[in-house]
Amino acid sequence: MFNYNYLIKYPFSKKAKEYLDSQNVDLLSVDEKLLETTKYFLTVTILEQNHEKEWYKDLKRNYELEAKVHVNMYPLSKIFLSIIDYSPINQSLANYYQSQLRYFLQKAFEENRFDEIENILEDLVPTIKKDEKYYIDLIDLLSLELGDDYKLQYSNLNNGKIYFTTAKELIDFVSVVLKKRILRTQEINKKEIPKIFLEYADLIKQKYFSDAKANISFQAINKPKDNEFPPCFLKLYNDILEKRKLSHIANFHLAVFLSNVGYNYDEILYIYKNLPNFDEKIAGYQIKKIIEKKYSVANCDNLKSNGLCVMDCKVKHPLQLMIKNKIKEDYKKNVKKNER
């Protein structure tokens, strides 16, 4: 017997996979309604800013039909992301489930639902142990390769063990493990994927790349000076010049932006040489891939969902701001010219 409320809250858990196995679900043969639901989830739901109202409702939901949708939608999302191979979508999905896990684990601690906590810990980080407090051996933590997403709390290090002294520390750690798991997408052989999956993947990709609200004529922008960048990209650009390390997703978005506004391969590589962790071979490969694939600059909702928005510019796409500013500047120049 499955706890459907648990499946709704933790669709990435082992219990969720066991449920799918018990139902003999073939993910590549699911009803098209599920594909449509997953498409909406990936193009609308995960990009919204406030999910807590819906998650609050999920705290009480315990119906199999809803659980079935949730536990199918998670692996279907992963299949679509493997087909599309577009980092911002992966990041948005990982951020969504990371926030969701934080929310439900926090509620579980508040309500002393320790069986639920133990189950999800066993699912995600079985190497976490408990005496008086939860802890993980340092060597086990390092083997998880969490990188910059998790900063070691050396103040909690004792005899080769990292102790989680508060519920928040434990929740933050487990949520980062989940995020990393989601971001490790697997390569997929598209020849083995049903045509309908490829069609839906293309629709999802089009939504990100050519959203009608963000479908701007980029040719209207000549190569700008750095002080003409939108605030979000200006901050990333200045961070690099000040030799500050950026996250992978921030590096990606800035390189995409630069390639869209006229910077060539050598110019972008030259900028990235300021990074403290610069590796010319890796950076060069990634920049070439971005230029070759002709990625579009993300819209503001996408940038917000990845924590890269720094102010409300009253536009829906950062390039809209550049175009508006260019129009204003051209207007001022014409006024001055006519006054002479």
C-alpha positions in Angstrom: 0.0 0.0 0.0 1.4 3.3 -1.0 1.2 6.7 0.8 -0.1 8.8 -2.0 0.5 12.0 -0.1 4.2 11.1 0.1 4.3 10.4 -3.6 2.7 13.8 -4.4 5.3 15.6 -2.3 8.3 13.6 -3.3 7.9 12.4 -6.9 11.7 11.9 -7.2 11.8 9.4 -4.4 12.4 5.6 -4.5 8.8 5.1 -3.4 7.7 7.0 -6.5 9.7 4.7 -8.7 8.4 1.6 -6.9 4.9 2.9 -7.5 5.6 3.2 -11.2 7.1 -0.3 -11.3 4.0 -1.7 -9.5 1.8 -0.2 -12.2 4.0 -1.5 -15.0 4.3 2.0 -16.4 6.1 2.3 -19.7 7.1 6.0 -19.7 7.5 6.0 -23.5 3.9 4.8 -24.0 2.0 7.1 -21.6 -1.2 8.8 -22.5 -0.7 12.0 -24.5 -2.6 13.9 -21.8 0.4 13.3 -19.5 2.8 14.7 -22.1 0.6 17.8 -22.4 0.6 18.2 -18.6 4.4 17.8 -18.5 4.8 20.4 -21.2 2.7 22.9 -19.2 4.7 22.0 -16.1 8.0 22.7 -17.9 7.0 25.8 -19.8 4.7 27.5 -17.2 4.6 26.0 -13.7 8.4 25.9 -12.9 8.9 29.4 -14.1 6.3 30.9 -11.8 7.5 32.8 -8.8 5.2 31.7 -6.0 4.5 28.0 -5.6 3.8 27.8 -1.9 0.0 28.2 -2.2 -0.1 25.0 -4.4 2.4 23.2 -2.2 0.3 24.0 0.9 -2.7 22.2 -0.8 -0.4 19.3 -1.5 0.2 18.8 2.2 -3.3 17.4 2.5 -3.8 15.7 -0.8 -3.9 11.9 -0.7 -5.5 10.8 -3.9 -4.0 8.2 -6.2 -4.9 10.0 -9.4 -3.0 13.1 -8.4 -0.1 11.0 -7.1 0.0 9.2 -10.5 0.3 12.5 -12.3 3.2 13.7 -10.1 5.2 10.5 -10.2 4.9 10.3 -14.0 5.7 14.0 -14.6 9.1 13.9 -12.9 10.7 11.2 -15.1 8.9 12.5 -18.2 10.4 15.9 -17.5 13.9 14.3 -17.3 13.3 12.6 -20.6 12.3 15.8 -22.3 15.3 17.6 -20.8 17.6 14.9 -22.1 16.1 15.3 -25.6 16.3 19.1 -25.6 19.7 19.5 -23.9 19.3 23.1 -22.9 20.9 24.2 -19.6 18.4 26.9 -18.5 15.5 24.5 -18.6 17.5 21.9 -16.6 18.3 24.6 -14.1 14.7 25.8 -13.8 13.5 22.3 -13.1 16.2 21.6 -10.6 15.5 24.9 -8.8 11.8 24.1 -8.7 12.2 20.6 -7.1 14.9 21.9 -4.7 12.5 24.6 -3.4 9.7 22.1 -3.2 11.8 19.7 -1.2 12.8 22.5 1.2 9.2 23.4 1.7 7.9 19.9 2.5 10.9 18.9 4.7 10.5 22.2 6.7 6.8 21.3 7.3 7.8 17.7 8.2 10.2 19.1 10.9 7.6 21.5 12.2 5.1 18.8 12.6 7.5 16.2 13.9 6.9 13.7 11.1 10.2 12.0 11.6 9.3 8.8 9.7 8.8 11.0 6.6 12.1 12.7 7.1 14.0 9.4 7.6 12.4 8.0 4.4 13.5 10.9 2.2 17.0 11.0 3.8 17.3 7.3 3.0 16.2 8.0 -0.5 18.5 10.9 -1.3 21.5 10.6 1.0 21.6 7.1 2.6 25.1 7.9 4.0 23.5 10.4 6.5 23.5 8.9 10.0 22.2 10.1 13.3 23.4 9.8 16.9 22.2 12.9 18.9 22.3 14.9 15.7 22.3 14.1 12.0 25.8 13.9 10.4 27.7 12.6 7.4 31.2 11.4 7.1 33.4 14.0 5.4 34.6 11.5 2.8 31.0 10.6 1.9 30.1 14.3 1.5 33.1 14.9 -0.7 32.2 11.9 -2.9 28.9 13.6 -3.7 30.8 16.3 -5.7 28.4 19.1 -4.8 30.8 21.9 -5.8 29.9 25.5 -5.3 26.2 24.7 -4.6 27.2 23.5 -1.1 29.7 25.2 1.1 31.3 23.0 3.7 30.5 24.1 7.3 34.0 23.4 8.8 32.8 24.8 12.1 30.6 21.7 12.3 33.5 19.3 11.5 34.4 16.9 14.3 36.4 13.7 14.0 35.9 13.5 10.3 32.2 14.0 10.5 30.1 17.0 9.4 27.2 17.6 11.8 24.0 19.3 10.9 23.2 21.4 14.0 19.9 22.7 12.8 17.0 21.5 10.6 17.8 24.2 8.1 21.4 23.0 7.6 20.1 19.5 7.0 17.4 20.6 4.6 19.7 22.9 2.7 22.2 20.0 2.2 19.6 17.4 1.1 18.0 19.9 -1.3 21.4 20.5 -3.0 21.9 16.8 -3.4 18.6 16.6 -5.1 19.4 19.6 -7.3 22.7 18.0 -8.4 20.9 14.7 -9.2 18.4 16.5 -11.5 21.1 18.4 -13.3 23.0 15.2 -14.1 20.9 14.5 -17.2 21.7 11.4 -19.2 22.4 11.3 -22.9 19.5 9.8 -24.8 19.4 8.0 -28.2 16.7 10.0 -30.1 16.3 7.1 -32.6 14.8 5.1 -29.8 12.4 7.8 -28.7 8.8 7.9 -30.0 8.1 10.6 -32.5 5.5 12.2 -30.3 8.1 12.8 -27.6 10.4 14.6 -30.1 7.4 16.7 -31.2 6.6 17.7 -27.6 10.3 18.4 -26.8 10.4 20.7 -29.8 7.3 22.5 -28.6 8.9 23.0 -25.1 12.1 24.2 -26.8 10.2 26.7 -29.0 8.5 28.0 -25.9 11.8 28.9 -24.3 13.6 30.0 -27.5 10.8 32.0 -29.2 8.2 33.0 -26.6 6.0 35.5 -28.4 6.5 37.9 -25.5 10.2 37.7 -26.0 10.4 37.5 -29.7 12.4 40.6 -30.4 14.3 41.7 -33.5 17.8 41.4 -32.0 19.2 42.8 -35.2 18.0 46.2 -34.0 20.9 46.1 -31.5 24.4 46.9 -32.7 27.2 45.6 -30.6 26.7 47.6 -27.3 29.2 49.1 -25.0 29.3 47.3 -21.6 27.6 50.3 -19.9 24.6 49.7 -22.1 24.1 46.1 -20.9 20.8 45.3 -19.1 21.4 45.4 -15.3 21.3 41.6 -14.9 24.1 41.1 -17.5 26.0 44.2 -16.4 26.3 42.7 -12.9 27.6 39.4 -14.3 30.0 41.2 -16.6 31.4 43.3 -13.8 31.7 40.3 -11.5 33.9 38.6 -14.1 36.0 41.8 -14.5 36.4 41.8 -10.7 37.6 38.2 -10.9 34.6 36.8 -9.0 33.6 33.2 -9.6 30.2 32.8 -11.3 27.9 29.8 -11.1 27.6 27.6 -14.2 24.2 28.9 -15.1 25.4 32.5 -14.7 28.4 31.8 -17.0 26.1 30.2 -19.6 23.5 33.1 -19.6 26.2 35.8 -19.9 28.0 33.9 -22.8 24.6 33.5 -24.6 23.9 37.2 -24.1 27.3 38.3 -25.4 27.1 36.1 -28.5 23.6 37.5 -29.3 24.7 41.2 -29.1 27.7 41.0 -31.4 30.6 39.6 -29.4 32.6 37.0 -31.3 34.4 33.9 -29.9 37.7 35.6 -29.2 36.1 38.6 -27.5 34.0 36.4 -25.2 36.9 34.1 -24.4 39.0 37.2 -23.5 36.3 38.4 -21.1 36.1 35.0 -19.4 39.9 34.9 -18.9 39.3 37.1 -15.9 37.6 34.3 -14.0 39.6 32.9 -11.1 38.8 29.3 -12.2 39.4 29.9 -15.9 40.3 26.9 -18.0 40.8 27.9 -21.6 40.1 24.5 -23.0 36.8 24.0 -21.2 35.7 27.7 -21.6 36.6 27.7 -25.3 34.6 24.5 -25.9 31.5 25.8 -24.1 31.6 29.2 -25.9 31.9 27.5 -29.3 29.0 25.2 -28.5 26.9 28.2 -27.4 27.7 30.1 -30.6 27.1 27.1 -32.9 23.8 26.3 -31.3 22.6 29.9 -31.6 21.0 30.0 -28.2 18.5 32.8 -27.6 18.9 35.2 -24.6 16.5 34.0 -21.9 13.5 36.1 -21.0 13.1 37.8 -17.6 11.0 35.1 -16.1 13.6 32.6 -16.8 16.4 34.8 -15.4 14.3 35.4 -12.3 13.8 31.7 -11.8 17.6 31.3 -11.9 18.2 34.1 -9.4 19.9 36.3 -12.0 17.5 39.3 -12.0 18.8 42.2 -10.0 16.0 44.8 -10.5 12.5 45.4 -12.0 13.2 46.9 -15.4 9.5 46.9 -16.4 10.2 44.7 -19.4 9.6 41.0 -20.1 13.0 40.5 -21.9 16.4 42.1 -21.2 16.9 42.9 -24.9 13.6 44.9 -24.9 15.3 47.2 -22.4 18.3 47.7 -24.7 16.0 48.4 -27.6 14.0 50.9 -25.6 17.2 52.6 -24.4 18.5 52.7 -28.0 15.3 54.3 -29.3 15.5 56.9 -26.5 19.1 57.6 -27.3 18.4 57.9 -31.0 15.5 60.3 -30.3 17.7 62.5 -28.1 20.4 62.6 -30.8 17.8 63.6 -33.5 16.4 66.3 -31.2 19.9 67.8 -30.6 20.6 67.6 -34.3 17.4 69.4 -35.2 18.1 72.1 -32.6 21.4 73.1 -34.4 
